[in-house]
């Protein structure tokens, strides 16, 4: 249960950061503002998601068994 809370908090913080970055991009009319931060946040979340799925595949277990990861 602790893991879920941590994940939820991390996702909320990431979403907040991405929202602030998007607002700054709109203000400056520059889509490149903080692009490396955006990619870092998205990549981190995808890596976390992959780890969580591999640790506890649940309904995805059958699909993962068919495809090498």
Backbone as CSV, one residue per row, in Angstrom:
resi,resn,N_x,N_y,N_z,CA_x,CA_y,CA_z,C_x,C_y,C_z
1,UNK,0.816,-1.193,0.000,0.000,0.000,0.000,0.862,1.260,0.000
2,UNK,1.967,1.225,0.677,2.869,2.374,0.688,3.343,2.701,-0.719
3,UNK,3.633,1.674,-1.504,4.099,1.878,-2.879,3.068,2.657,-3.686
4,UNK,1.781,2.338,-3.532,0.733,3.038,-4.275,0.688,4.509,-3.899
5,UNK,0.800,4.800,-2.627,0.774,6.191,-2.186,1.969,6.936,-2.777
6,UNK,3.119,6.324,-2.721,4.310,6.955,-3.286,4.131,7.177,-4.784
7,UNK,3.605,6.201,-5.467,3.384,6.318,-6.902,2.384,7.429,-7.195
8,UNK,1.294,7.460,-6.454,0.277,8.490,-6.662,0.854,9.878,-6.414
9,UNK,1.623,10.025,-5.351,2.238,11.326,-5.056,3.220,11.733,-6.146
10,UNK,4.017,10.774,-6.588,4.996,11.055,-7.639,4.297,11.477,-8.927
11,UNK,3.226,10.784,-9.269,2.477,11.131,-10.472,1.854,12.517,-10.363
12,UNK,1.317,12.857,-9.196,0.738,14.182,-8.998,1.798,15.270,-9.154
13,UNK,2.952,15.040,-8.563,4.034,16.028,-8.658,4.523,16.159,-10.099
14,UNK,4.646,15.044,-10.782,5.054,15.082,-12.183,4.036,15.822,-13.041
15,UNK,2.768,15.550,-12.794,1.710,16.234,-13.536,1.745,17.735,-13.277
16,UNK,1.954,18.113,-12.024,2.040,19.528,-11.683,3.211,20.195,-12.410
17,UNK,4.360,19.529,-12.403,5.532,20.090,-13.086,5.272,20.228,-14.582
18,UNK,4.677,19.223,-15.192,4.391,19.290,-16.624,3.387,20.395,-16.943
19,UNK,2.421,20.591,-16.061,1.450,21.676,-16.246,2.141,23.037,-16.177
20,UNK,3.035,23.203,-15.194,3.760,24.468,-15.070,4.668,24.722,-16.277
21,UNK,5.307,23.672,-16.749,6.164,23.796,-17.926,5.329,24.199,-19.137
22,UNK,4.185,23.558,-19.305,3.314,23.884,-20.443,2.850,25.335,-20.370
23,UNK,2.527,25.793,-19.188,2.111,27.185,-19.013,3.242,28.147,-19.404
24,UNK,4.452,27.815,-18.971,5.613,28.645,-19.315,5.854,28.651,-20.825
25,UNK,5.689,27.499,-21.457,5.843,27.420,-22.915,4.834,28.320,-23.618
26,UNK,3.596,28.275,-23.129,2.553,29.124,-23.717,2.872,30.608,-23.527
27,UNK,3.333,30.967,-22.328,3.669,32.365,-22.042,4.770,32.877,-22.966
28,UNK,5.745,32.040,-23.203,6.900,32.440,-24.019,6.743,32.085,-25.487
29,UNK,5.679,31.381,-25.810,5.457,30.917,-27.174,6.684,30.154,-27.688
30,UNK,7.190,29.275,-26.817,8.403,28.517,-27.124,8.213,27.078,-26.659
31,UNK,8.042,26.180,-27.599,7.777,24.778,-27.264,8.998,24.039,-26.732
32,UNK,10.166,24.671,-26.777,11.374,23.999,-26.306,11.701,24.276,-24.845
33,UNK,10.935,25.157,-24.200,11.200,25.487,-22.799,11.136,24.214,-21.957
34,UNK,12.212,23.920,-21.252,12.313,22.787,-20.332,12.005,21.441,-20.988
35,UNK,12.318,21.306,-22.248,12.020,20.043,-22.932,12.783,18.871,-22.318
36,UNK,14.009,19.111,-21.844,14.760,18.010,-21.235,14.108,17.565,-19.931
37,UNK,13.520,18.496,-19.187,12.819,18.144,-17.952,11.566,17.332,-18.278
38,UNK,10.859,17.744,-19.308,9.668,17.015,-19.734,10.023,15.576,-20.087
39,UNK,11.062,15.399,-20.885,11.467,14.046,-21.279,11.927,13.240,-20.078
40,UNK,12.595,13.879,-19.120,13.034,13.178,-17.919,11.833,12.659,-17.136
41,UNK,10.834,13.511,-16.942,9.643,13.114,-16.184,8.921,11.963,-16.877
42,UNK,8.699,12.088,-18.162,7.992,11.043,-18.914,8.786,9.733,-18.898
43,UNK,10.092,9.822,-19.134,10.928,8.621,-19.130,10.925,7.953,-17.761
44,UNK,11.038,8.740,-16.710,11.035,8.191,-15.347,9.732,7.453,-15.080
45,UNK,8.614,8.034,-15.471,7.325,7.392,-15.233,7.183,6.101,-16.035
46,UNK,7.658,6.109,-17.274,7.602,4.880,-18.074,8.472,3.785,-17.476
47,UNK,9.643,4.138,-16.978,10.515,3.150,-16.336,9.881,2.600,-15.062
48,UNK,9.278,3.477,-14.267,8.593,3.045,-13.052,7.430,2.116,-13.393
49,UNK,6.669,2.484,-14.403,5.538,1.661,-14.831,6.013,0.278,-15.266
50,UNK,7.078,0.242,-16.036,7.640,-1.035,-16.485,8.048,-1.887,-15.288
51,UNK,8.733,-1.286,-14.340,9.175,-2.005,-13.146,7.985,-2.546,-12.365
52,UNK,6.972,-1.714,-12.172,5.794,-2.135,-11.426,5.056,-3.270,-12.129
53,UNK,4.956,-3.192,-13.440,4.283,-4.258,-14.192,5.059,-5.565,-14.088
54,UNK,6.373,-5.488,-14.187,7.174,-6.706,-14.107,7.148,-7.306,-12.704
55,UNK,7.073,-6.455,-11.674,7.007,-6.947,-10.302,5.644,-7.547,-9.981
56,UNK,4.580,-6.974,-10.547,3.230,-7.432,-10.276,2.400,-7.309,-11.546
57,UNK,2.516,-8.274,-12.446,1.868,-8.155,-13.752,0.350,-8.252,-13.725
58,UNK,-0.214,-8.889,-12.726,-1.668,-8.997,-12.636,-2.281,-9.502,-13.930
59,UNK,-3.218,-8.741,-14.484,-3.943,-9.137,-15.695,-3.036,-9.191,-16.925
60,UNK,-1.878,-8.571,-16.860,-0.979,-8.569,-18.013,-0.056,-9.783,-18.044
61,UNK,-0.149,-10.627,-17.051,0.755,-11.778,-16.928,0.759,-12.651,-18.187
62,UNK,-0.397,-12.959,-18.715,-0.476,-13.814,-19.916,0.191,-13.139,-21.107
63,UNK,-0.023,-11.853,-21.279,0.571,-11.137,-22.402,2.088,-11.062,-22.251
64,UNK,2.571,-10.871,-21.041,4.012,-10.799,-20.813,4.678,-12.139,-21.035
65,UNK,3.982,-13.223,-20.742,4.551,-14.559,-20.929,4.765,-14.867,-22.403
66,UNK,3.973,-14.258,-23.268,4.101,-14.514,-24.700,5.195,-13.686,-25.352
67,UNK,5.505,-12.540,-24.769,6.471,-11.630,-25.387,7.694,-11.460,-24.484
68,UNK,8.873,-11.623,-25.045,10.062,-11.371,-24.225,10.174,-9.869,-23.924
69,UNK,10.581,-9.564,-22.713,10.685,-8.163,-22.297,12.091,-7.664,-22.433
